[in-house]
Amino acid sequence: MDLGTIRFWLWGLVGALALTAGAGVFLLREPPKPASGFGTGSYDLVDQKGNAVDETIFVGHPSALFFGFTHCPEVCPTTMAEMAGWFEALGDEGENLRAYFVTVDPERDTPEILADYVGWVSDRITGLTGSPEEIAKIARSWAVFYERVPLEGDDYTMDHSASVFLIDDNGEFQGTIAYREDQTTALAKLRMLLAKS
């Protein structure tokens, strides 16, 4: 491999890392290890209507699961808009698909705030929150990294993993859709999930 090719790949890597850091997503950090596989473990949460839910919420239908927060400047609104696009593109084919938005910022994301946030996207997206301890449990269950990052004054933001988890109707992990993944590829993954469920 010549020097020019090596420089090309190195600058490509630097650019990719810069874009990742700019989006506020630390994909290079080691996420917490799940106890015995993705999605295992128990946790008690609340949906945007104030209903108590637990890990069984993912059973009975295929699901897309995303972790984020309502004050997120880029990654979360982009992913939510993509979810809306997936539902629209799938049409009746995706009628059994459900999506879940789990906040990693339970201090600010009350059920009422989540209801407003997910409500503009689709009535098939459920917002989930809970105590910091229960949010930590579900994040650990799915090996999701998140961290509070101080800003000026008392303000803060959250860094977090950005993948969407795909879950079959038995509540079992089937794969991921990466942040800003090509829609054609994302839809192919969703159709495969739907075919298995």
Backbone as JSON Lines, residues from 0, in Angstrom:
{"i":0,"aa":"M","n":[0.86,-1.18,0.0],"ca":[0.0,0.0,0.0],"c":[0.9,1.24,0.0]}
{"i":1,"aa":"D","n":[0.67,2.16,-0.97],"ca":[1.53,3.32,-1.07],"c":[1.15,4.39,-0.04]}
{"i":2,"aa":"L","n":[2.03,5.39,0.1],"ca":[1.85,6.43,1.11],"c":[0.57,7.23,0.88]}
{"i":3,"aa":"G","n":[0.22,7.48,-0.38],"ca":[-1.0,8.23,-0.68],"c":[-2.25,7.5,-0.22]}
{"i":4,"aa":"T","n":[-2.29,6.18,-0.41],"ca":[-3.44,5.38,0.02],"c":[-3.55,5.38,1.53]}
{"i":5,"aa":"I","n":[-2.41,5.25,2.21],"ca":[-2.41,5.26,3.67],"c":[-2.93,6.6,4.19]}
{"i":6,"aa":"R","n":[-2.46,7.71,3.58],"ca":[-2.94,9.04,4.0],"c":[-4.45,9.17,3.77]}
{"i":7,"aa":"F","n":[-4.92,8.66,2.63],"ca":[-6.36,8.73,2.32],"c":[-7.18,8.05,3.41]}
{"i":8,"aa":"W","n":[-6.78,6.83,3.8],"ca":[-7.53,6.09,4.82],"c":[-7.43,6.74,6.19]}
{"i":9,"aa":"L","n":[-6.25,7.28,6.53],"ca":[-6.09,7.95,7.81],"c":[-6.96,9.2,7.9]}
{"i":10,"aa":"W","n":[-6.96,10.01,6.83],"ca":[-7.79,11.22,6.85],"c":[-9.26,10.86,6.85]}
{"i":11,"aa":"G","n":[-9.64,9.78,6.2],"ca":[-11.03,9.32,6.25],"c":[-11.44,8.93,7.65]}
{"i":12,"aa":"L","n":[-10.53,8.26,8.36],"ca":[-10.8,7.86,9.74],"c":[-10.92,9.08,10.65]}
{"i":13,"aa":"V","n":[-10.01,10.05,10.47],"ca":[-10.07,11.28,11.27],"c":[-11.38,12.01,11.01]}
{"i":14,"aa":"G","n":[-11.79,12.1,9.75],"ca":[-13.04,12.77,9.41],"c":[-14.24,12.09,10.03]}
{"i":15,"aa":"A","n":[-14.25,10.76,9.98],"ca":[-15.37,10.01,10.56],"c":[-15.43,10.22,12.07]}
{"i":16,"aa":"L","n":[-14.29,10.23,12.72],"ca":[-14.25,10.46,14.16],"c":[-14.72,11.86,14.5]}
{"i":17,"aa":"A","n":[-14.35,12.83,13.69],"ca":[-14.77,14.21,13.94],"c":[-16.28,14.34,13.8]}
{"i":18,"aa":"L","n":[-16.84,13.71,12.77],"ca":[-18.29,13.76,12.59],"c":[-19.01,13.08,13.74]}
{"i":19,"aa":"T","n":[-18.48,11.96,14.2],"ca":[-19.09,11.24,15.32],"c":[-19.07,12.1,16.57]}
{"i":20,"aa":"A","n":[-17.93,12.72,16.86],"ca":[-17.83,13.56,18.05],"c":[-18.73,14.78,17.92]}
{"i":21,"aa":"G","n":[-18.82,15.34,16.71],"ca":[-19.66,16.51,16.5],"c":[-21.12,16.2,16.73]}
{"i":22,"aa":"A","n":[-21.53,14.99,16.47],"ca":[-22.93,14.62,16.68],"c":[-23.22,14.36,18.14]}
{"i":23,"aa":"G","n":[-22.18,14.36,18.99],"ca":[-22.4,14.14,20.41],"c":[-22.63,12.68,20.74]}
{"i":24,"aa":"V","n":[-22.11,11.78,19.9],"ca":[-22.33,10.36,20.12],"c":[-20.97,9.68,20.26]}
{"i":25,"aa":"F","n":[-20.71,9.09,21.4],"ca":[-19.42,8.46,21.65],"c":[-19.52,6.97,21.37]}
{"i":26,"aa":"L","n":[-19.4,6.61,20.09],"ca":[-19.54,5.22,19.71],"c":[-18.29,4.41,20.02]}
{"i":27,"aa":"L","n":[-17.17,5.09,20.32],"ca":[-15.93,4.36,20.56],"c":[-15.78,3.94,22.01]}
{"i":28,"aa":"R","n":[-16.62,4.47,22.89],"ca":[-16.52,4.07,24.29],"c":[-17.09,2.68,24.48]}
{"i":29,"aa":"E","n":[-16.53,1.98,25.43],"ca":[-17.01,0.63,25.73],"c":[-18.35,0.71,26.45]}
{"i":30,"aa":"P","n":[-19.43,0.18,25.86],"ca":[-20.72,0.23,26.53],"c":[-20.75,-0.76,27.69]}
{"i":31,"aa":"P","n":[-21.67,-0.55,28.63],"ca":[-21.79,-1.52,29.72],"c":[-22.22,-2.86,29.18]}
{"i":32,"aa":"K","n":[-21.67,-3.92,29.71],"ca":[-22.02,-5.26,29.24],"c":[-23.36,-5.7,29.81]}
{"i":33,"aa":"P","n":[-24.26,-6.22,28.95],"ca":[-25.52,-6.75,29.48],"c":[-25.23,-7.99,30.31]}
{"i":34,"aa":"A","n":[-26.14,-8.28,31.24],"ca":[-25.93,-9.39,32.16],"c":[-25.72,-10.7,31.42]}
{"i":35,"aa":"S","n":[-26.59,-11.04,30.48],"ca":[-26.45,-12.33,29.78],"c":[-26.98,-12.27,28.36]}
{"i":36,"aa":"G","n":[-26.94,-11.11,27.74],"ca":[-27.42,-10.96,26.38],"c":[-28.32,-9.74,26.26]}
{"i":37,"aa":"F","n":[-28.41,-9.21,25.05],"ca":[-29.21,-8.01,24.83],"c":[-30.66,-8.21,25.25]}
{"i":38,"aa":"G","n":[-31.16,-7.25,26.0],"ca":[-32.57,-7.26,26.38],"c":[-32.91,-8.08,27.6]}
{"i":39,"aa":"T","n":[-31.94,-8.75,28.18],"ca":[-32.24,-9.53,29.38],"c":[-32.25,-8.62,30.6]}
{"i":40,"aa":"G","n":[-32.92,-9.05,31.62],"ca":[-33.01,-8.24,32.83],"c":[-34.41,-7.67,32.99]}
{"i":41,"aa":"S","n":[-34.67,-7.13,34.15],"ca":[-35.99,-6.57,34.43],"c":[-35.85,-5.11,34.83]}
{"i":42,"aa":"Y","n":[-36.9,-4.34,34.55],"ca":[-36.92,-2.93,34.86],"c":[-38.37,-2.47,34.88]}
{"i":43,"aa":"D","n":[-38.63,-1.43,35.65],"ca":[-39.98,-0.87,35.79],"c":[-39.96,0.57,35.3]}
{"i":44,"aa":"L","n":[-40.72,0.83,34.23],"ca":[-40.74,2.15,33.62],"c":[-42.16,2.69,33.56]}
{"i":45,"aa":"V","n":[-42.3,3.87,32.98],"ca":[-43.59,4.51,32.79],"c":[-43.67,5.01,31.36]}
{"i":46,"aa":"D","n":[-44.81,4.8,30.69],"ca":[-44.93,5.32,29.34],"c":[-45.43,6.77,29.36]}
{"i":47,"aa":"Q","n":[-45.6,7.37,28.18],"ca":[-45.94,8.79,28.12],"c":[-47.35,9.09,28.61]}
{"i":48,"aa":"K","n":[-48.15,8.05,28.83],"ca":[-49.49,8.24,29.38],"c":[-49.54,8.0,30.88]}
{"i":49,"aa":"G","n":[-48.37,7.68,31.47],"ca":[-48.3,7.43,32.9],"c":[-48.55,5.99,33.28]}
{"i":50,"aa":"N","n":[-48.67,5.09,32.29],"ca":[-48.9,3.67,32.58],"c":[-47.6,2.97,32.95]}
{"i":51,"aa":"A","n":[-47.65,2.13,33.96],"ca":[-46.47,1.34,34.35],"c":[-46.23,0.25,33.31]}
{"i":52,"aa":"V","n":[-44.99,0.1,32.91],"ca":[-44.59,-0.95,31.95],"c":[-43.3,-1.6,32.43]}
{"i":53,"aa":"D","n":[-43.03,-2.78,31.92],"ca":[-41.77,-3.45,32.22],"c":[-41.23,-4.1,30.95]}
{"i":54,"aa":"E","n":[-40.28,-5.02,31.11],"ca":[-39.62,-5.63,29.96],"c":[-40.57,-6.4,29.05]}
{"i":55,"aa":"T","n":[-41.76,-6.77,29.54],"ca":[-42.7,-7.52,28.71],"c":[-43.36,-6.65,27.63]}
{"i":56,"aa":"I","n":[-43.11,-5.35,27.67],"ca":[-43.7,-4.46,26.67],"c":[-43.23,-4.8,25.26]}
{"i":57,"aa":"F","n":[-42.09,-5.48,25.14],"ca":[-41.54,-5.81,23.83],"c":[-42.04,-7.15,23.29]}
{"i":58,"aa":"V","n":[-42.89,-7.83,24.04],"ca":[-43.37,-9.15,23.63],"c":[-44.74,-9.01,22.95]}
{"i":59,"aa":"G","n":[-44.92,-9.77,21.86],"ca":[-46.21,-9.79,21.18],"c":[-46.23,-9.07,19.85]}
{"i":60,"aa":"H","n":[-45.18,-8.36,19.53],"ca":[-45.09,-7.64,18.27],"c":[-43.63,-7.28,18.01]}
{"i":61,"aa":"P","n":[-43.21,-7.11,16.77],"ca":[-41.85,-6.65,16.5],"c":[-41.7,-5.18,16.9]}
{"i":62,"aa":"S","n":[-40.5,-4.84,17.33],"ca":[-40.28,-3.48,17.86],"c":[-38.97,-2.9,17.37]}
{"i":63,"aa":"A","n":[-38.95,-1.56,17.32],"ca":[-37.72,-0.8,17.11],"c":[-37.51,0.04,18.37]}
{"i":64,"aa":"L","n":[-36.35,-0.09,18.98],"ca":[-36.06,0.53,20.28],"c":[-34.91,1.52,20.14]}
{"i":65,"aa":"F","n":[-35.16,2.76,20.58],"ca":[-34.14,3.81,20.48],"c":[-34.0,4.52,21.82]}
{"i":66,"aa":"F","n":[-32.77,4.82,22.21],"ca":[-32.48,5.56,23.44],"c":[-32.04,6.97,23.08]}
{"i":67,"aa":"G","n":[-32.64,7.98,23.72],"ca":[-32.27,9.35,23.44],"c":[-32.82,10.28,24.5]}
{"i":68,"aa":"F","n":[-33.02,11.56,24.15],"ca":[-33.58,12.52,25.11],"c":[-34.17,13.69,24.33]}
{"i":69,"aa":"T","n":[-35.15,14.35,24.92],"ca":[-35.92,15.34,24.17],"c":[-35.16,16.63,23.89]}
{"i":70,"aa":"H","n":[-34.1,16.92,24.66],"ca":[-33.3,18.11,24.41],"c":[-32.17,17.84,23.41]}
{"i":71,"aa":"C","n":[-32.15,16.67,22.83],"ca":[-31.11,16.26,21.88],"c":[-31.16,17.16,20.64]}
{"i":72,"aa":"P","n":[-30.02,17.76,20.25],"ca":[-30.05,18.72,19.15],"c":[-30.1,18.12,17.75]}
{"i":73,"aa":"E","n":[-29.61,16.9,17.57],"ca":[-29.48,16.39,16.2],"c":[-29.83,14.91,16.06]}
{"i":74,"aa":"V","n":[-29.15,14.06,16.81],"ca":[-29.28,12.62,16.62],"c":[-30.72,12.14,16.83]}
{"i":75,"aa":"C","n":[-31.34,12.58,17.92],"ca":[-32.69,12.09,18.25],"c":[-33.75,12.59,17.28]}
{"i":76,"aa":"P","n":[-33.83,13.89,16.97],"ca":[-34.83,14.31,15.99],"c":[-34.62,13.69,14.63]}
{"i":77,"aa":"T","n":[-33.37,13.48,14.26],"ca":[-33.1,12.83,12.97],"c":[-33.61,11.41,12.97]}
{"i":78,"aa":"T","n":[-33.33,10.67,14.04],"ca":[-33.76,9.27,14.13],"c":[-35.29,9.18,14.21]}
{"i":79,"aa":"M","n":[-35.91,10.08,14.95],"ca":[-37.37,10.08,15.03],"c":[-37.99,10.35,13.66]}
{"i":80,"aa":"A","n":[-37.43,11.28,12.92],"ca":[-37.93,11.57,11.57],"c":[-37.74,10.35,10.67]}
{"i":81,"aa":"E","n":[-36.62,9.65,10.83],"ca":[-36.39,8.44,10.04],"c":[-37.42,7.37,10.39]}
{"i":82,"aa":"M","n":[-37.74,7.23,11.69],"ca":[-38.76,6.27,12.09],"c":[-40.1,6.58,11.42]}
{"i":83,"aa":"A","n":[-40.47,7.85,11.38],"ca":[-41.71,8.25,10.72],"c":[-41.66,7.83,9.25]}
{"i":84,"aa":"G","n":[-40.5,8.02,8.63],"ca":[-40.33,7.61,7.24],"c":[-40.45,6.11,7.05]}
{"i":85,"aa":"W","n":[-39.93,5.34,8.02],"ca":[-40.04,3.88,7.92],"c":[-41.5,3.45,7.98]}
{"i":86,"aa":"F","n":[-42.25,4.01,8.93],"ca":[-43.66,3.66,9.05],"c":[-44.42,4.0,7.77]}
{"i":87,"aa":"E","n":[-44.12,5.17,7.21],"ca":[-44.81,5.59,5.99],"c":[-44.47,4.67,4.82]}
{"i":88,"aa":"A","n":[-43.18,4.34,4.68],"ca":[-42.75,3.49,3.57],"c":[-43.29,2.07,3.69]}
{"i":89,"aa":"L","n":[-43.39,1.56,4.92],"ca":[-43.88,0.19,5.12],"c":[-45.39,0.1,4.93]}
{"i":90,"aa":"G","n":[-46.1,1.16,5.25],"ca":[-47.55,1.15,5.11],"c":[-48.19,0.01,5.89]}
{"i":91,"aa":"D","n":[-49.16,-0.65,5.27],"ca":[-49.87,-1.74,5.94],"c":[-48.94,-2.91,6.27]}
{"i":92,"aa":"E","n":[-47.87,-3.03,5.51],"ca":[-46.9,-4.11,5.75],"c":[-46.31,-4.03,7.15]}
{"i":93,"aa":"G","n":[-46.22,-2.82,7.69],"ca":[-45.62,-2.63,9.0],"c":[-46.63,-2.37,10.1]}
{"i":94,"aa":"E","n":[-47.89,-2.79,9.91],"ca":[-48.93,-2.47,10.89],"c":[-48.67,-3.05,12.27]}
{"i":95,"aa":"N","n":[-47.92,-4.15,12.37],"ca":[-47.63,-4.76,13.68],"c":[-46.38,-4.18,14.34]}
{"i":96,"aa":"L","n":[-45.62,-3.38,13.6],"ca":[-44.38,-2.83,14.14],"c":[-44.67,-1.73,15.15]}
{"i":97,"aa":"R","n":[-43.98,-1.77,16.26],"ca":[-44.06,-0.72,17.27],"c":[-42.66,-0.13,17.47]}
{"i":98,"aa":"A","n":[-42.62,1.1,17.93],"ca":[-41.33,1.73,18.21],"c":[-41.36,2.33,19.61]}
{"i":99,"aa":"Y","n":[-40.2,2.35,20.25],"ca":[-40.08,2.86,21.62],"c":[-38.91,3.82,21.7]}
{"i":100,"aa":"F","n":[-39.17,4.94,22.36],"ca":[-38.15,5.96,22.61],"c":[-37.92,6.01,24.12]}
{"i":101,"aa":"V","n":[-36.79,5.49,24.57],"ca":[-36.46,5.48,26.0],"c":[-35.55,6.66,26.3]}
{"i":102,"aa":"T","n":[-35.97,7.53,27.22],"ca":[-35.13,8.66,27.55],"c":[-33.94,8.24,28.41]}
{"i":103,"aa":"V","n":[-32.81,8.88,28.15],"ca":[-31.64,8.72,29.03],"c":[-31.49,9.95,29.91]}
{"i":104,"aa":"D","n":[-32.53,10.79,29.92],"ca":[-32.54,12.02,30.7],"c":[-33.85,12.1,31.5]}
{"i":105,"aa":"P","n":[-34.05,11.16,32.43],"ca":[-35.33,11.12,33.16],"c":[-35.56,12.34,34.05]}
{"i":106,"aa":"E","n":[-34.5,13.06,34.38],"ca":[-34.65,14.26,35.21],"c":[-35.53,15.3,34.52]}
{"i":107,"aa":"R","n":[-35.37,15.44,33.2],"ca":[-36.15,16.44,32.46],"c":[-37.31,15.83,31.68]}
{"i":108,"aa":"D","n":[-37.17,14.57,31.28],"ca":[-38.16,13.97,30.38],"c":[-39.26,13.26,31.16]}
{"i":109,"aa":"T","n":[-40.25,14.04,31.56],"ca":[-41.43,13.5,32.24],"c":[-42.34,12.83,31.2]}
{"i":110,"aa":"P","n":[-43.31,12.04,31.65],"ca":[-44.26,11.46,30.7],"c":[-44.94,12.51,29.82]}
{"i":111,"aa":"E","n":[-45.3,13.66,30.39],"ca":[-45.96,14.7,29.62],"c":[-45.07,15.26,28.51]}
{"i":112,"aa":"I","n":[-43.81,15.47,28.83],"ca":[-42.87,15.98,27.83],"c":[-42.64,14.94,26.75]}
{"i":113,"aa":"L","n":[-42.51,13.68,27.15],"ca":[-42.35,12.61,26.16],"c":[-43.58,12.51,25.26]}
{"i":114,"aa":"A","n":[-44.77,12.69,25.82],"ca":[-45.99,12.62,25.02],"c":[-45.97,13.66,23.91]}
{"i":115,"aa":"D","n":[-45.55,14.88,24.23],"ca":[-45.45,15.92,23.21],"c":[-44.39,15.57,22.17]}
{"i":116,"aa":"Y","n":[-43.27,15.02,22.65],"ca":[-42.14,14.76,21.77],"c":[-42.43,13.64,20.77]}
{"i":117,"aa":"V","n":[-42.96,12.52,21.25],"ca":[-43.21,11.4,20.33],"c":[-44.51,11.59,19.57]}
{"i":118,"aa":"G","n":[-45.41,12.43,20.1],"ca":[-46.72,12.6,19.48],"c":[-46.67,13.15,18.07]}
{"i":119,"aa":"W","n":[-45.67,13.99,17.76],"ca":[-45.58,14.57,16.43],"c":[-45.07,13.58,15.4]}
{"i":120,"aa":"V","n":[-44.55,12.44,15.83],"ca":[-43.98,11.48,14.89],"c":[-45.01,10.44,14.47]}
{"i":121,"aa":"S","n":[-45.52,9.67,15.44],"ca":[-46.44,8.58,15.12],"c":[-47.11,8.09,16.39]}
{"i":122,"aa":"D","n":[-48.36,7.66,16.25],"ca":[-49.04,7.1,17.43],"c":[-48.55,5.69,17.74]}
{"i":123,"aa":"R","n":[-47.62,5.18,16.92],"ca":[-47.04,3.87,17.2],"c":[-45.68,3.95,17.87]}
{"i":124,"aa":"I","n":[-45.26,5.16,18.22],"ca":[-44.03,5.34,18.99],"c":[-44.41,5.65,20.42]}
{"i":125,"aa":"T","n":[-43.91,4.86,21.34],"ca":[-44.2,5.02,22.77],"c":[-42.97,5.59,23.46]}
{"i":126,"aa":"G","n":[-43.17,6.66,24.22],"ca":[-42.09,7.22,25.02],"c":[-42.04,6.54,26.37]}
{"i":127,"aa":"L","n":[-40.83,6.23,26.83],"ca":[-40.65,5.56,28.11],"c":[-39.67,6.33,28.99]}
{"i":128,"aa":"T","n":[-40.02,6.47,30.26],"ca":[-39.14,7.1,31.24],"c":[-39.25,6.33,32.55]}
{"i":129,"aa":"G","n":[-38.6,6.83,33.57],"ca":[-38.61,6.15,34.87],"c":[-37.6,6.79,35.78]}
{"i":130,"aa":"S","n":[-37.35,6.2,36.9],"ca":[-36.34,6.72,37.82],"c":[-34.96,6.53,37.2]}
{"i":131,"aa":"P","n":[-33.99,7.33,37.62],"ca":[-32.62,7.14,37.1],"c":[-32.12,5.7,37.27]}
{"i":132,"aa":"E","n":[-32.51,5.06,38.37],"ca":[-32.07,3.68,38.62],"c":[-32.67,2.71,37.61]}
{"i":133,"aa":"E","n":[-33.94,2.9,37.27],"ca":[-34.59,2.0,36.32],"c":[-34.12,2.27,34.89]}
{"i":134,"aa":"I","n":[-33.85,3.54,34.57],"ca":[-33.28,3.86,33.26],"c":[-31.9,3.2,33.13]}
{"i":135,"aa":"A","n":[-31.12,3.23,34.2],"ca":[-29.81,2.58,34.18],"c":[-29.96,1.08,33.94]}
{"i":136,"aa":"K","n":[-31.0,0.48,34.5],"ca":[-31.22,-0.97,34.31],"c":[-31.52,-1.31,32.86]}
{"i":137,"aa":"I","n":[-32.43,-0.56,32.22],"ca":[-32.77,-0.89,30.84],"c":[-31.6,-0.56,29.9]}
{"i":138,"aa":"A","n":[-30.86,0.52,30.2],"ca":[-29.7,0.85,29.38],"c":[-28.64,-0.25,29.49]}
{"i":139,"aa":"R","n":[-28.41,-0.74,30.7],"ca":[-27.44,-1.82,30.89],"c":[-27.91,-3.09,30.18]}
{"i":140,"aa":"S","n":[-29.22,-3.34,30.22],"ca":[-29.8,-4.51,29.58],"c":[-29.51,-4.53,28.08]}
{"i":141,"aa":"W","n":[-29.52,-3.34,27.46],"ca":[-29.28,-3.24,26.01],"c":[-27.88,-2.74,25.69]}
{"i":142,"aa":"A","n":[-26.99,-2.7,26.68],"ca":[-25.6,-2.27,26.49],"c":[-25.52,-0.88,25.87]}
{"i":143,"aa":"V","n":[-26.38,0.02,26.35],"ca":[-26.41,1.38,25.84],"c":[-25.55,2.29,26.7]}
{"i":144,"aa":"F","n":[-24.68,3.04,26.05],"ca":[-23.86,4.03,26.76],"c":[-24.62,5.36,26.82]}
{"i":145,"aa":"Y","n":[-24.6,6.01,27.98],"ca":[-25.08,7.39,28.07],"c":[-24.35,8.08,29.21]}
{"i":146,"aa":"E","n":[-24.21,9.38,29.08],"ca":[-23.45,10.15,30.07],"c":[-23.89,11.61,30.05]}
{"i":147,"aa":"R","n":[-24.07,12.16,31.22],"ca":[-24.41,13.58,31.35],"c":[-23.17,14.41,31.12]}
{"i":148,"aa":"V","n":[-23.3,15.46,30.3],"ca":[-22.17,16.34,29.97],"c":[-22.54,17.77,30.35]}
{"i":149,"aa":"P","n":[-21.84,18.36,31.32],"ca":[-22.17,19.73,31.76],"c":[-21.94,20.75,30.65]}
{"i":150,"aa":"L","n":[-22.82,21.75,30.61],"ca":[-22.66,22.89,29.73],"c":[-22.53,24.14,30.59]}
{"i":151,"aa":"E","n":[-22.7,25.31,30.02],"ca":[-22.57,26.54,30.79],"c":[-23.68,26.65,31.83]}
{"i":152,"aa":"G","n":[-23.34,27.22,32.97],"ca":[-24.31,27.38,34.04],"c":[-24.75,26.03,34.58]}
{"i":153,"aa":"D","n":[-26.05,25.88,34.75],"ca":[-26.59,24.62,35.25],"c":[-27.08,23.71,34.14]}
{"i":154,"aa":"D","n":[-26.89,24.12,32.89],"ca":[-27.39,23.34,31.76],"c":[-26.5,22.12,31.52]}
{"i":155,"aa":"Y","n":[-27.03,21.17,30.8],"ca":[-26.26,19.97,30.45],"c":[-26.87,19.33,29.21]}
{"i":156,"aa":"T","n":[-26.1,18.45,28.61],"ca":[-26.58,17.63,27.51],"c":[-26.26,16.18,27.84]}
{"i":157,"aa":"M","n":[-26.65,15.29,26.95],"ca":[-26.39,13.86,27.17],"c":[-25.71,13.28,25.95]}
{"i":158,"aa":"D","n":[-24.61,12.58,26.16],"ca":[-24.02,11.75,25.1],"c":[-24.62,10.36,25.23]}
{"i":159,"aa":"H","n":[-24.87,9.7,24.1],"ca":[-25.52,8.4,24.18],"c":[-25.31,7.6,22.9]}
{"i":160,"aa":"S","n":[-25.48,6.29,23.0],"ca":[-25.44,5.43,21.83],"c":[-26.56,5.82,20.88]}
{"i":161,"aa":"A","n":[-26.36,5.57,19.59],"ca":[-27.32,6.09,18.61],"c":[-27.99,5.03,17.74]}
{"i":162,"aa":"S","n":[-27.74,3.76,17.98],"ca":[-28.35,2.72,17.14],"c":[-29.79,2.44,17.55]}
{"i":163,"aa":"V","n":[-30.58,1.99,16.6],"ca":[-31.93,1.51,16.86],"c":[-31.87,-0.01,16.96]}
{"i":164,"aa":"F","n":[-32.37,-0.57,18.05],"ca":[-32.39,-2.01,18.25],"c":[-33.65,-2.6,17.63]}
{"i":165,"aa":"L","n":[-33.49,-3.72,16.95],"ca":[-34.61,-4.44,16.36],"c":[-34.92,-5.66,17.22]}
{"i":166,"aa":"I","n":[-36.19,-5.8,17.6],"ca":[-36.6,-6.83,18.55],"c":[-37.77,-7.61,17.94]}
{"i":167,"aa":"D","n":[-37.7,-8.94,18.0],"ca":[-38.79,-9.74,17.44],"c":[-39.96,-9.84,18.42]}
{"i":168,"aa":"D","n":[-41.01,-10.55,18.02],"ca":[-42.23,-10.59,18.84],"c":[-42.07,-11.43,20.11]}
{"i":169,"aa":"N","n":[-40.92,-12.08,20.26],"ca":[-40.62,-12.77,21.52],"c":[-39.8,-11.9,22.46]}
{"i":170,"aa":"G","n":[-39.54,-10.67,22.04],"ca":[-38.74,-9.76,22.86],"c":[-37.25,-10.0,22.74]}
{"i":171,"aa":"E","n":[-36.83,-10.67,21.66],"ca":[-35.42,-11.02,21.5],"c":[-34.75,-10.15,20.44]}
{"i":172,"aa":"F","n":[-33.5,-9.8,20.74],"ca":[-32.69,-8.95,19.87],"c":[-32.45,-9.61,18.51]}
{"i":173,"aa":"Q","n":[-32.65,-8.83,17.43],"ca":[-32.46,-9.35,16.09],"c":[-31.48,-8.54,15.24]}
{"i":174,"aa":"G","n":[-31.0,-7.41,15.76],"ca":[-30.06,-6.6,14.99],"c":[-30.23,-5.13,15.3]}
{"i":175,"aa":"T","n":[-29.56,-4.28,14.52],"ca":[-29.63,-2.84,14.73],"c":[-29.74,-2.11,13.39]}
{"i":176,"aa":"I","n":[-30.23,-0.9,13.48],"ca":[-30.15,0.06,12.38],"c":[-29.25,1.17,12.87]}
{"i":177,"aa":"A","n":[-28.19,1.45,12.13],"ca":[-27.22,2.47,12.55],"c":[-27.78,3.87,12.34]}
{"i":178,"aa":"Y","n":[-27.21,4.82,13.06],"ca":[-27.59,6.22,12.89],"c":[-27.38,6.65,11.45]}
{"i":179,"aa":"R","n":[-28.43,7.21,10.83],"ca":[-28.42,7.7,9.46],"c":[-28.12,6.6,8.44]}
{"i":180,"aa":"E","n":[-28.47,5.38,8.77],"ca":[-28.3,4.29,7.8],"c":[-29.22,4.53,6.6]}
{"i":181,"aa":"D","n":[-28.74,4.14,5.44],"ca":[-29.51,4.29,4.21],"c":[-30.92,3.71,4.38]}
{"i":182,"aa":"Q","n":[-31.95,4.46,3.93],"ca":[-33.32,4.03,4.17],"c":[-33.62,2.68,3.53]}
{"i":183,"aa":"T","n":[-33.07,2.43,2.35],"ca":[-33.32,1.15,1.69],"c":[-32.81,0.0,2.54]}
{"i":184,"aa":"T","n":[-31.62,0.16,3.12],"ca":[-31.05,-0.88,3.98],"c":[-31.87,-1.02,5.26]}
{"i":185,"aa":"A","n":[-32.26,0.12,5.85],"ca":[-33.07,0.08,7.07],"c":[-34.4,-0.63,6.83]}
{"i":186,"aa":"L","n":[-35.05,-0.32,5.72],"ca":[-36.33,-0.96,5.4],"c":[-36.17,-2.45,5.16]}
{"i":187,"aa":"A","n":[-35.07,-2.84,4.54],"ca":[-34.81,-4.27,4.32],"c":[-34.68,-4.99,5.66]}
{"i":188,"aa":"K","n":[-34.0,-4.37,6.61],"ca":[-33.86,-4.96,7.94],"c":[-35.21,-5.06,8.65]}
{"i":189,"aa":"L","n":[-36.02,-4.02,8.51],"ca":[-37.34,-4.04,9.14],"c":[-38.24,-5.1,8.51]}
{"i":190,"aa":"R","n":[-38.17,-5.24,7.2],"ca":[-38.99,-6.27,6.53],"c":[-38.55,-7.67,6.96]}
{"i":191,"aa":"M","n":[-37.26,-7.85,7.14],"ca":[-36.76,-9.14,7.62],"c":[-37.27,-9.41,9.03]}
{"i":192,"aa":"L","n":[-37.27,-8.35,9.87],"ca":[-37.79,-8.48,11.24],"c":[-39.27,-8.85,11.2]}
{"i":193,"aa":"L","n":[-40.03,-8.17,10.36],"ca":[-41.46,-8.43,10.26],"c":[-41.75,-9.85,9.77]}
{"i":194,"aa":"A","n":[-40.91,-10.33,8.86],"ca":[-41.11,-11.68,8.34],"c":[-40.85,-12.74,9.39]}
{"i":195,"aa":"K","n":[-39.96,-12.45,10.35],"ca":[-39.64,-13.41,11.41],"c":[-40.67,-13.4,12.52]}
{"i":196,"aa":"S","n":[-41.45,-12.32,12.62],"ca":[-42.34,-12.15,13.76],"c":[-43.76,-12.59,13.44]}
